[in-house]
Amino acid sequence: MFTCKVCGSEVERGQAYCATCGAEVVANYEVKCPACGTRNNAGSRFCAHCGEMLGVLRRPTCVICGAENLPGAKFCSVCGAPVTDSDTPFTEEDVKEFRKNKMNVDLMVKERMTEAEREIAAMKRRVENDKTKAMKEIEDYRRKTNDELTKQAVMLDAYRDKVNELGSEDVAQLRKLSSAVRNYSAYYADPYSAAENMDELEDPFICPVCGGVNAADAVRCTRCGRSRARSLRLLEKGKIKQSAPIRKKTKVLEAPEEDLSSPKTPTFEEFAGEAFREAQTKPIEKSADEKETPNFAGAPHYAPGYYPYGGMPYGAPVFYNKETGEPYQMPPIVQPVAFVPYVTQDQPLMQYAPMDEYPGENGKK
């Protein structure tokens, strides 16, 4: 039980205010004695040293805003004005100055709050606009996705209708054909094309039993499931009979060692190869009509009449067939002479032509 220092009424433990006078039980007790200065325990009504009655601390009230402050406060916790006691009261001019300062502070706070509210409103509008734009983009993407899925669904329905139109015989034929194509592609697969998707393109493991192409570090064949080590061991012992396509797959030809640093010009036999050797060994067959008959009559002294450039000072050597009278050898074709002493890319080519082929002043030859 405690005793109130103001009215002397007893206060129950746990109550903060007196039920009779309303004074605070602990906060308003003056612990230090005003007469002798001895510090007493909280809740004591009289000084334990001199017996002087301890006073009661009052809550100071701010003269500017009227707010109550804690005992011993020097500044108001609401407006910040100095808190004074009855011994040093404020003058009227001080009170007016304090109130003027409080009004300025309140006006500044109001302006700051208005500016903050304006910025918050602008930020909210910007966020709302971004949200609206994002929702519109999401809606457009959803609509495009739905349209694309609708098109795919229509195509799938059309494909399903076509499949449903097939009979049982067509389905069985397609199954047989797909199985045959799958077996053919797996049996005659190119090891180099199958090795494109592998991490290591060098030395792929080709199963000696089924010919399946596997990765270089494969332990078992992905096609037949046989162990790699056991298959290679049986292949070395000759207990696996391989077909020609599988032997072709597993056979690795060693590249010939060539000195690539020095240039080398291939011979004609190396360039032509087998075709040149066959042409050299194959005898030339001639028919009886194609055999040449010597012309004992001699060649004519002048070229034939259809020779394009007229007569020659001597006769062109021509071999004639006695039976048909036709020459074996046609007269030579004379090309126009080109005099090119020095030719560049920008210099035109000068060719010889008779004078009568040049056009004259009137445009005629």
C-alpha positions as CSV (number, residue, x, y, z in Angstrom):
1,M,0.0,0.0,0.0
2,F,1.2,3.6,-0.8
3,T,0.0,6.9,0.7
4,C,-0.7,9.9,-1.5
5,K,1.5,12.9,-0.6
6,V,-1.1,15.4,-1.6
7,C,-4.2,14.3,0.3
8,G,-2.8,11.4,2.5
9,S,-5.2,8.8,1.0
10,E,-4.1,5.3,0.7
11,V,-3.5,4.0,-2.8
12,E,-3.5,0.4,-3.8
13,R,-0.5,-1.2,-5.3
14,G,-0.5,-1.0,-9.2
15,Q,-2.5,2.3,-9.4
16,A,-0.7,5.2,-11.0
17,Y,-3.1,8.0,-9.7
18,C,-4.7,8.7,-6.4
19,A,-8.4,7.9,-6.3
20,T,-9.2,10.9,-4.1
21,C,-7.2,13.9,-5.6
22,G,-6.0,12.4,-8.9
23,A,-2.3,13.1,-8.2
24,E,0.3,10.7,-9.6
25,V,1.5,8.3,-7.0
26,V,5.2,8.0,-8.0
27,A,5.9,10.6,-10.7
28,N,5.0,13.6,-8.5
29,Y,6.9,12.6,-5.4
30,E,9.8,14.8,-4.5
31,V,12.7,12.5,-3.7
32,K,15.1,15.1,-2.5
33,C,14.3,16.9,0.8
34,P,14.1,20.7,0.3
35,A,15.3,21.4,3.9
36,C,18.3,19.2,4.4
37,G,18.9,17.9,0.9
38,T,18.7,14.2,1.8
39,R,17.5,11.8,-0.9
40,N,14.6,9.7,0.2
41,N,13.0,6.5,-1.1
42,A,10.2,6.9,-3.7
43,G,6.8,6.9,-1.9
44,S,8.1,8.6,1.3
45,R,5.9,11.4,2.6
46,F,8.4,12.8,5.2
47,C,12.2,13.1,5.1
48,A,13.9,10.3,6.9
49,H,16.7,12.6,8.2
50,C,15.0,15.7,9.4
51,G,11.3,14.8,9.3
52,E,10.4,17.7,6.9
53,M,7.3,17.1,4.8
54,L,8.3,16.4,1.2
55,G,6.7,18.5,-1.5
56,V,4.7,17.3,-4.5
57,L,6.2,17.9,-8.0
58,R,3.7,19.4,-10.4
59,R,3.6,18.9,-14.2
60,P,4.6,22.2,-15.9
61,T,2.2,23.6,-18.4
62,C,3.5,25.3,-21.6
63,V,2.4,29.0,-21.8
64,I,2.6,28.8,-25.7
65,C,0.6,25.7,-26.6
66,G,-0.8,24.7,-23.2
67,A,0.6,21.2,-23.3
68,E,1.6,19.4,-20.0
69,N,5.2,18.2,-19.8
70,L,7.0,15.9,-17.4
71,P,8.4,17.2,-14.2
72,G,11.8,18.8,-14.6
73,A,11.3,19.4,-18.4
74,K,13.1,22.5,-19.7
75,F,11.5,22.6,-23.2
76,C,8.0,21.8,-24.3
77,S,7.7,18.4,-26.1
78,V,5.0,19.8,-28.5
79,C,6.1,23.2,-29.6
80,G,9.7,23.4,-28.3
81,A,9.2,26.5,-26.3
82,P,11.2,26.9,-23.0
83,V,9.3,25.7,-19.9
84,T,9.6,28.0,-16.9
85,D,8.5,27.8,-13.3
86,S,6.8,30.3,-11.2
87,D,10.1,31.9,-10.1
88,T,11.1,33.1,-13.6
89,P,7.9,33.9,-15.5
90,F,8.0,35.0,-19.2
91,T,7.1,38.5,-20.2
92,E,4.3,39.4,-22.7
93,E,6.9,40.2,-25.4
94,D,8.5,36.8,-24.9
95,V,5.2,35.0,-25.2
96,K,4.4,36.9,-28.4
97,E,7.8,36.0,-29.9
98,F,7.4,32.3,-28.9
99,R,3.9,32.2,-30.5
100,K,5.2,34.0,-33.7
101,N,7.9,31.4,-34.0
102,K,5.4,28.6,-33.4
103,M,3.2,30.0,-36.2
104,N,6.2,30.2,-38.6
105,V,7.1,26.6,-37.7
106,D,3.5,25.5,-38.2
107,L,3.4,27.3,-41.6
108,M,6.7,25.8,-42.7
109,V,5.5,22.3,-41.7
110,K,2.2,22.8,-43.6
111,E,4.1,23.9,-46.7
112,R,6.4,20.9,-46.5
113,M,3.5,18.6,-45.9
114,T,1.7,20.1,-48.9
115,E,4.7,19.6,-51.1
116,A,5.2,16.1,-49.9
117,E,1.6,15.3,-50.6
118,R,1.9,16.8,-54.1
119,E,5.0,14.6,-54.8
120,I,3.2,11.6,-53.4
121,A,0.2,12.2,-55.6
122,A,2.4,12.6,-58.7
123,M,4.3,9.4,-57.8
124,K,1.0,7.6,-57.4
125,R,-0.3,8.9,-60.8
126,R,3.0,7.8,-62.4
127,V,2.8,4.4,-60.8
128,E,-0.9,4.1,-61.9
129,N,0.1,5.0,-65.5
130,D,2.9,2.4,-65.5
131,K,0.5,-0.1,-64.1
132,T,-2.1,0.6,-66.7
133,K,0.5,0.4,-69.5
134,A,1.8,-2.9,-68.1
135,M,-1.7,-4.3,-67.8
136,K,-2.3,-3.3,-71.4
137,E,0.8,-5.0,-72.6
138,I,-0.1,-8.1,-70.7
139,E,-3.6,-8.0,-72.2
140,D,-2.1,-7.6,-75.7
141,Y,0.3,-10.5,-75.2
142,R,-2.5,-12.6,-73.8
143,R,-4.7,-11.8,-76.8
144,K,-1.9,-12.6,-79.3
145,T,-1.1,-15.8,-77.4
146,N,-4.8,-16.9,-77.5
147,D,-5.0,-16.1,-81.3
148,E,-1.8,-18.2,-81.9
149,L,-3.1,-21.0,-79.8
150,T,-6.5,-20.8,-81.6
151,K,-4.8,-21.1,-85.0
152,Q,-2.7,-24.0,-83.8
153,A,-5.9,-25.7,-82.4
154,V,-7.6,-25.2,-85.7
155,M,-4.7,-26.7,-87.6
156,L,-4.6,-29.6,-85.1
157,D,-8.3,-30.2,-85.6
158,A,-7.9,-30.2,-89.3
159,Y,-5.0,-32.7,-89.0
160,R,-7.0,-34.8,-86.7
161,D,-9.9,-34.8,-89.2
162,K,-7.5,-35.9,-91.9
163,V,-6.1,-38.7,-89.7
164,N,-9.6,-39.8,-88.8
165,E,-10.5,-40.1,-92.5
166,L,-7.7,-42.7,-92.9
167,G,-8.8,-46.3,-92.8
168,S,-7.2,-49.2,-90.9
169,E,-5.3,-50.3,-93.9
170,D,-3.8,-46.9,-94.4
171,V,-2.8,-46.7,-90.8
172,A,-1.1,-50.1,-90.9
173,Q,0.7,-49.1,-94.1
174,L,2.0,-45.9,-92.5
175,R,3.2,-47.8,-89.5
176,K,5.1,-50.2,-91.6
177,L,6.6,-47.4,-93.7
178,S,7.6,-45.4,-90.6
179,S,9.2,-48.5,-89.1
180,A,11.1,-49.2,-92.3
181,V,12.3,-45.6,-92.7
182,R,13.5,-45.6,-89.0
183,N,15.4,-48.9,-89.4
184,Y,16.9,-47.7,-92.7
185,S,18.1,-44.4,-91.3
186,A,19.5,-46.1,-88.2
187,Y,21.2,-48.8,-90.2
188,Y,22.7,-46.6,-92.9
189,A,23.3,-43.6,-90.7
190,D,26.4,-41.5,-91.6
191,P,28.7,-41.6,-88.5
192,Y,30.0,-38.0,-89.3
193,S,26.5,-36.5,-89.5
194,A,25.4,-38.4,-86.3
195,A,28.5,-37.1,-84.5
196,E,27.6,-33.4,-85.2
197,N,25.5,-33.2,-81.9
198,M,28.3,-34.9,-79.8
199,D,30.6,-32.9,-77.6
200,E,33.6,-34.7,-79.0
201,L,33.6,-34.9,-82.8
202,E,36.8,-37.0,-82.8
203,D,36.7,-40.8,-82.6
204,P,33.1,-41.6,-82.0
205,F,32.3,-45.1,-80.6
206,I,30.8,-47.2,-83.4
207,C,29.3,-50.4,-82.0
208,P,30.9,-53.4,-83.8
209,V,27.7,-55.5,-83.4
210,C,24.9,-53.2,-84.7
211,G,26.9,-50.3,-86.2
212,G,25.2,-47.6,-84.0
213,V,27.1,-44.3,-83.6
214,N,27.6,-43.3,-80.0
215,A,29.5,-40.7,-78.1
216,A,33.2,-41.1,-77.5
217,D,32.8,-41.7,-73.8
218,A,29.8,-44.0,-74.1
219,V,29.9,-47.2,-72.0
220,R,27.0,-49.0,-73.7
221,C,25.6,-48.8,-77.2
222,T,22.4,-46.6,-77.3
223,R,21.0,-48.8,-80.0
224,C,21.5,-52.4,-79.0
225,G,22.5,-51.8,-75.3
226,R,25.6,-54.1,-75.4
227,S,28.7,-53.3,-73.3
228,R,31.4,-51.4,-75.1
229,A,34.3,-53.3,-73.5
230,R,32.8,-56.7,-74.1
231,S,32.0,-56.0,-77.7
232,L,35.5,-54.7,-78.4
233,R,37.0,-57.7,-76.6
234,L,34.9,-60.2,-78.7
235,L,35.8,-58.3,-81.9
236,E,39.5,-58.7,-81.2
237,K,39.0,-62.4,-80.7
238,G,37.1,-62.6,-84.0
239,K,33.9,-63.9,-82.4
240,I,31.7,-61.2,-84.0
241,K,30.7,-61.6,-87.6
242,Q,30.2,-58.2,-89.1
243,S,28.3,-57.3,-92.2
244,A,29.8,-55.2,-95.0
245,P,28.1,-51.9,-94.0
246,I,29.2,-52.3,-90.4
247,R,32.7,-53.2,-91.4
248,K,32.7,-50.0,-93.5
249,K,31.6,-48.0,-90.6
250,T,34.1,-49.4,-88.1
251,K,37.1,-49.4,-90.5
252,V,39.3,-46.3,-90.1
253,L,41.7,-45.5,-92.8
254,E,45.0,-43.9,-91.7
255,A,45.8,-40.7,-93.6
256,P,49.1,-40.8,-95.5
257,E,51.9,-38.7,-94.0
258,E,52.7,-35.9,-96.4
259,D,55.2,-33.0,-96.1
260,L,52.8,-30.1,-96.5
261,S,55.5,-27.5,-95.9
262,S,57.2,-28.0,-99.4
263,P,55.1,-27.3,-102.5
264,K,54.5,-30.2,-104.8
265,T,53.2,-30.2,-108.4
266,P,51.2,-33.3,-109.3
267,T,52.1,-35.2,-112.5
268,F,49.7,-35.7,-115.3
269,E,49.2,-39.4,-114.3
270,E,48.4,-38.3,-110.7
271,F,46.1,-35.7,-112.0
272,A,44.2,-37.9,-114.5
273,G,44.4,-41.0,-112.4
274,E,42.7,-44.2,-113.5
275,A,41.1,-42.6,-116.6
276,F,44.6,-41.8,-118.0
277,R,45.9,-45.3,-117.4
278,E,42.9,-46.9,-119.0
279,A,43.2,-44.6,-122.0
280,Q,46.9,-45.6,-122.3
281,T,46.3,-49.3,-122.2
282,K,43.2,-49.4,-124.3
283,P,43.9,-50.1,-128.0
284,I,42.5,-47.7,-130.7
285,E,40.1,-49.5,-132.9
286,K,39.6,-48.2,-136.5
287,S,37.0,-49.3,-139.0
288,A,37.8,-50.2,-142.7
289,D,36.2,-47.0,-143.9
290,E,38.3,-44.8,-141.7
291,K,41.6,-46.1,-143.0
292,E,43.7,-43.5,-144.9
293,T,44.4,-44.1,-148.5
294,P,47.5,-42.4,-150.0
295,N,46.8,-39.8,-152.7
296,F,49.3,-40.4,-155.5
297,A,47.7,-37.7,-157.7
298,G,49.1,-35.0,-155.5
299,A,47.4,-31.9,-154.1
300,P,45.9,-29.1,-156.2
301,H,48.0,-26.1,-156.9
302,Y,45.3,-23.7,-155.6
303,A,43.0,-23.8,-152.6
304,P,39.3,-24.7,-153.2
305,G,36.9,-22.0,-154.3
306,Y,35.3,-21.6,-150.9
307,Y,38.5,-20.5,-149.3
308,P,37.6,-17.2,-147.5
309,Y,40.7,-15.2,-148.4
310,G,41.3,-16.1,-152.1
311,G,44.3,-17.9,-153.6
312,M,47.5,-18.7,-152.0
313,P,51.0,-18.5,-153.7
314,Y,51.3,-22.2,-153.2
315,G,48.9,-25.1,-153.0
316,A,47.5,-26.1,-149.6
317,P,48.4,-29.7,-148.8
318,V,45.1,-31.7,-148.9
319,F,44.7,-35.5,-148.8
320,Y,41.8,-36.7,-150.9
321,N,40.0,-40.0,-150.8
322,K,40.0,-41.8,-154.2
323,E,36.6,-43.4,-153.7
324,T,34.6,-40.3,-152.6
325,G,36.8,-37.5,-153.7
326,E,36.3,-35.6,-150.5
327,P,39.3,-34.2,-148.6
328,Y,40.4,-35.6,-145.3
329,Q,41.8,-32.3,-144.1
330,M,39.9,-29.0,-144.3
331,P,41.8,-25.9,-145.2
332,P,43.2,-23.9,-142.3
333,I,41.1,-21.0,-140.8
334,V,43.0,-17.8,-141.0
335,Q,42.3,-15.4,-138.1
336,P,42.7,-11.6,-138.3
337,V,46.1,-10.4,-137.1
338,A,46.2,-8.3,-133.9
339,F,49.1,-5.9,-133.3
340,V,49.3,-5.4,-129.6
341,P,52.7,-3.7,-128.7
342,Y,51.6,-2.8,-125.2
343,V,48.2,-3.4,-123.7
344,T,46.7,-2.0,-120.4
345,Q,43.3,-2.3,-118.9
346,D,42.3,1.1,-120.2
347,Q,43.7,0.8,-123.7
348,P,41.4,-0.5,-126.5
349,L,42.5,-3.6,-128.5
350,M,43.6,-2.7,-132.1
351,Q,42.8,-5.3,-134.7
352,Y,43.7,-5.4,-138.4
353,A,40.9,-5.2,-141.0
354,P,40.9,-4.4,-144.7
355,M,40.4,-0.8,-145.7
356,D,37.1,-1.4,-147.4
357,E,35.5,-2.5,-144.1
358,Y,36.0,1.0,-142.5
359,P,33.0,3.3,-143.0
360,G,33.6,6.5,-144.9
361,E,32.4,10.1,-144.3
362,N,28.9,9.3,-145.8
363,G,28.5,6.3,-143.6
364,K,29.2,3.8,-146.4
365,K,32.0,1.3,-146.7
